[in-house]
Amino acid sequence: MRIGTRTRFVVAICAGSFLLFLVQPMIARMALPRLGGAPAVWNSAMLVYQALLLAGYAYADRLGRLPVRRQALVHLALFLVAAVFLPIGLRPWEPSAAIDPAVWVLWLLGASIAPLFFIVAAQAPLLQRWFATTGAGDPYPLYAASNLGSFAGLIAYPLIVEPLLSLKAQSLLWSLAYGALFFLVYACARTLPAQGAAAEPADAATTPPPAWRTMLHWAALAAVPSGLMLSTSLHLTTDVVAMPLLWVMPLGLYLLSFTVAFAASRRLAEALNLIAPLLLLIGACMAFTSATAFPVLIAAGVLLVLFVASVALHAHLYDLRPEPAHLTRFYLVMSVGGMLGGLFCALVAPLLFNWTFEYPILLAASALLLPARPPLFGLAARLWGTHRRRVWGGAIFLIAGLFLSMIGDGLLVDAWKSDETKALAFTVIIALGVLAVGRRLLFAGLLVYLMLCLSGWEKMAQAMKPGMLTRSYFGVYMVADNGPEQRILVHGTTLHGVQNRRPDLALDATSYYAPDSGVGLALRHASAFYGPGARVGIVGLGAGTLACYIRPAERWRFYEIDPAMVGIARNPANFTFLSRCQPHADIALGDARMVLSREPARSADILVVDAFSSDTIPMHLLTREAMEIYARHLAPNGLLLIHISNRYLDLQPVLAAAARQGGWRAALRHYKPDRADDEHHYSASLWVALSKDPAMFARLTALGGPGAWQKLRERPGFADWTDDHASVLPILKY
C-alpha cells in the first residue's frame, strides 16, 4: 500500500511540474509575434510566472488549514473551474494606444494563463502535504521528484516539442495533459485518510511555527540561487558566448540542484557541499571574463559553479526544513525568496548597474550563505584556533588580499602591471581563500578581492567612465577605442559597429557594411535604381554606420527597438555617422515587425533588416508572416536585404524556404575583404538580397562582378519558419 501511495504522488508531482515548465517557453513563443522579441517582454513574462507560482504556494499554505479531505474537494473543484480556460493560449486581444506596453504584457499573459498556471503551480507543496498525512514516509524528497519533472519539461520544449509540433498542436497536447493531471491528483486524493485524528500530519499540534528569523534565512537561501541562475544566463550570453538555447542550461541546472539537494540520499549533496568553496573561487576567476578564447570551456566552468553553489545552498535549506506540519509555509517562503532573487536580477539590477555586476555580487552572497564547516586543512585549523588569531589573522588576510588585488591590476604601481604580476597576485589570493574556508565573512571578502584582481578594478573603472558602458533591458553595450584609429561598439562579445577615427575615413562604411558588401552595393545604387527620391528603411540602428550611404533627396527611416542604442548613435562623442550624415534622422522606436505592420503599404523601395539580438537575428523577424509584412511594406519592385552573419546558425535554408514559399527571388553575397583594405576596417559578411521583381533583382545581382552573388543553399524537406512553427535546432552549426 505504501509503495503504491508513494508512486501515485511521485507521478502526479512530476507530471504537474513537467507541465508547469513546459508552458513557460510555450507561452513566450506564442507571444513573440504579437509582443515582439524584446527581452523586456521575457522579463515581464518571468514576473508573471513568479507571481503566479507564489500565489499557488500561498494558496497551498492557506488550503492546508482545512481538513485534508476538504482540501482535496476544493482543489479538484478549482481544477475543473480552471479547465474553462482550455485550450491554453493567448487571448485574442489587441492593446489600445493609451495603455502602457509593460502593463499590457502583464495583463495579457496574466489573463491568458493565470487560472491554469496557478492551479498547477500549487501541485508540488500541496501534494507533499497530503502525502505526509498518509503516513507513507518523509514528504520532502518528493520535492526532488518535482524538480526532476520541471527539468524534463524545460528540456523537452526546445529539443522535442518545438521542433516537432506547431503551436496549435502544442496547445492541444498540453490541454489533454492537463486533463490527465486531474485524474492523477484524484488518484492521490483517494489515498487520503478519513476525517479525524489522522487528517493532518502527526506533528501538527506539537510543533511550534517557524520563527521570523528562520523564515528570513530560508528566503535568503532561496533568493541567491534564483538570482544566480538568472545572472549566470545573462553573464553567459552577454560576456562569454551568445549561443542559441544556452538559456536552457542555467535554468535546467538550477532545477536539478533541487533534485540533488532534496534527495533522500545525502551523499551527492554532501560531496558537492564539500567542494563548493573551491568552485566559488573558480567562479570568481571567471566573474569579469569577457571570453574570446575558449568560450565553451569557460561557459562550462560558469555552469558548474552555478550548479554546485545552488546544490550547497539548497541542501542547507533542506537541512533547515521544518516538520511536515509547516511544509507549505516552508515552500511559500522559498517561493518568496526565489521571486525576490528574480526581481533583483530582472528589474532592479538593470536600473542600478551599467554592467552585469549582479553576477559577482551573488557569487559573494553565495559565499556568505554557505553552511558552516571546518577548515579544509590542519594548518587552517591551527591558524583560526583562538579568538585572537581569528581577529588578527582575518584582518591581515583582508588587508593582504586588498593589496594584492590592486597590485595585480596595476593600480598601485603602474610599472608592476604585467601578466606575471597578476598571476602571482591572484594565486596568492586563492591560497589565502583556501585557508579561509570555514570563515564565511573572511572567505567572502577574499572572493571579492580575487574578482577585483582579475579585471574587476578595470570593469569598475569602465563603469564609472561616462558613456563607456550602457545598459538597458536589451543588453549591455560598450563603446571603446580599439587602438588609436578605431572606435567600436560591442554587445558582450559581438561587434556591432566600428568607426575609423582618421578624419579622412571617419564617414566611410566599416565592418559588415563595406561598399562592396551586399548592403553596400544596394545602398550605393539606391538612387540609380529608384531615382533621386529613393525611400530606404533600415531595421536596426547600431552605431549608425549605414547612415552615410544617404544621397541628397533620398528619404530614410530607421527602426530601432532600444532607446539606449539611439542615444549611443546620436551622441557625437561616441560615433559621428548620424550627427554628420543624418543629424535629423527619422527613427521609429519599437519592435520593427510591429512598427512596420502599422505603416502604410509600399512605403519603401529598399528595406534592410540588420536587427540583431546579440549574435543573430531574432526568430520572429524571419517567419513567413514577417516576410509578408516586408513584402507589403516594399514597393512592387522593392529590394529586401537581410544580414545573416553569425557564429552559430546557418540561416540560408530558412531564407531559401521563405523565398520559395513567398515567391521571392533570392541570392547570397558572401563578402570577404582584401588585406589591402585593412585601414578601412572591413569585415566579412553574409547578406541575402530578395525581390519579387525579376528585373530589379537582376540589376542588383549584376553588381560586384562575376560570382559576386550565389544561390542560397537549400535543404531538402526544410519548411519555412512560421509564427506557428519554427526551431533553431535543425540549423545549428555543429
Buried (B, 14 or more C-beta within 10 A) or exposed (E): EEEEBBEBBBBBBBBBBBBBBBBBBBBBBBBBBBBBBBBBBBBBBBBBBBBBBBBBBBBBBEBBEBBBBEBBEEBBEBBEEBBEBBEBBBEEEEBEEEEEBBEBBBBBBBEBBBBBBBBBBBBBBBBBBBBBBBEBBEBBBBBBBBBBBBBBBBBBBBBEBBBEBBBEEBBBBBBEBBEEBBEBBBBBBEBBBEEEEBBBBBEBEEBEEBEEEBBEBBBBBBBBBBBBBBBBBBBBBBBBBBBBBBBBBBBBBBBBBBBBBBBEEBEBBEEBBEEBBBBBBBBBBBBBBBBEEEBEEBBEBBBBBBBBBBBBBBBBBBEBBBBBBBBBBBBBBBBBBBBBBBBBBBBEBBEEBBBBBBBBBBBBBBBBBBBEBEBBEEEBEEBBEEEEEBEEBBEEBBEBBBBBBBBBBBBEEEEBBEEEBBEBBBEBBBEBBBBBBBBBEBBBBBBBBBBBBBBBBBBBEBBEEEEBBBBBBBBBBBBEEEEEEBBBBBBBBBBBBBBBBEEEBBBBBBBBBBBBBBBBBBBBBBBEBBEEEBBBBBBBBBBBBBBBBBBEEBBBBBBBBBBBBBBBBBBEEBBBBBBBBBEEBEBBBBBBBBBBBEBEEBBBBBBBBBBBBBBBBBBBBBBBBBBEBBBBBBBEBBBBBBBBBBBBBBBBBBBBBBBBBBEBBBBBBBBEBEEEEEEBBBBEBBBBBBBBBEEBBEBBBEBBEEEBBEEBEBBEEBBBBBBBBBBBEBBEEE
